[in-house]
Amino acid sequence: MIFAIFHAFAIWGAIFFEKLHFIKTAFVFFIYLIFSIIINDPLLHLVTDVKDLHGKAYGSAFYIEGKNYFYINPTDSMMNTNLVMLAIVVVLFWASAFFRLKEKEI
């Protein structure tokens, strides 16, 4: 699935950017990655109202209360939902790249 998202994003970037498409696509990808990492902790604090909550984007989280560590893992249905949403994003990238390519008439 990871290959599919990279493939869809690379094709989308190659079609949507006219010049230096590889560099621009990589730049957009890393900007999104940095943004999702930076915004993750404040979003977790906003949603849960726990002070020492840390976690991965789209994954598990943990918080510390005194000397106890508490882990919050996503359920199987949440992981399935993530996979379905990822598949939808891949299909949307491929579809938008296809219609843009069709518009260019190459």
N, C-alpha and C positions, 0 to 999 in steps of 0.2 A: 504494500500500500504506500510505503514511503517513496518507492520508485515512481509510482503513478503520480503522486502529487508533485514530485520534482519534474517529471516529464511534462505534465500538464502546464506547470508554471513556466518551464523553459520554453515550451512552444508558444505559449501566450506572450511571453516577453519578446521572443524573436519576431513575432508578427506585429505586435503593437508598437515596438520601438523601431524607428527607422534606422538610426545610426548607433553604433556601439551597443547593440541590443544585449549582448552577453553581460557587459559591465553594468548597464542600467538595470537589467533584471536581477543580477546579484545584489546591487545596491538596494533595490526595493525589497528583496527578500530579507536582507540583513537589517534594514530599518524596521520591518515588521517584527522580526525576531527580537530585536532590542526593545522595541515598544512593548511587546507582550511580556517580556521579562521585567521591565521597569514597572509596568502597570499592575502586575500580578499581586504583589504584596499589598499595595493600598486597596486594591479591589477586595482581597480576602479580608482585610481589616474592616472595610465598609460593610461587607455582607455579614460577617460573623460577630463583629464587635469584640474580638479577642485581641489582646495587646501583642502577645508574642507568638503570632501565627505565621508560619513559613511554609512554603510549598512550591511545587513545580507548576508551571502553566499546564492546564488540562490534565492534571494528575493528582497524586496524593498530597496531603499536607500534614503538618504536625505543629503542636504547640506545647509550650512548657508551662507547667503550673507548679511552682515550688521546685521540688526535685523530681517530679513526675513528668514523663514524656507521653503525650497522647497523639496517636496517629489516626488520621482520617483518610481512609481509602475509598475510592469510588466503587460503587456496586457494579455488578456485571451488566446491568441494564444501562448504567451511565456510560460504561466503556463501549457497549454496542451502539449507543446513541452517538458517541464521539466518532466511531468508525463510519456510521451512516452519514453523519454530517461531513466527514472528510471525503467520502465517496461523492457526495453531492457537490462539494467544492471542486473536486477533480473534474466531474462531468461539466460543471459550469465553465471552468477554464478551457476545457477542450471545445465546448460549444461556442464560446465567445471567440476562441482562436479560429475555429472553422468558419464562422460567419464573417470574421474580419478577413480571412484569407479568400473567401468567396467574393467579398466586396472588392478586394484588390484585383481579382481575376487573373491570378498568376497561372 
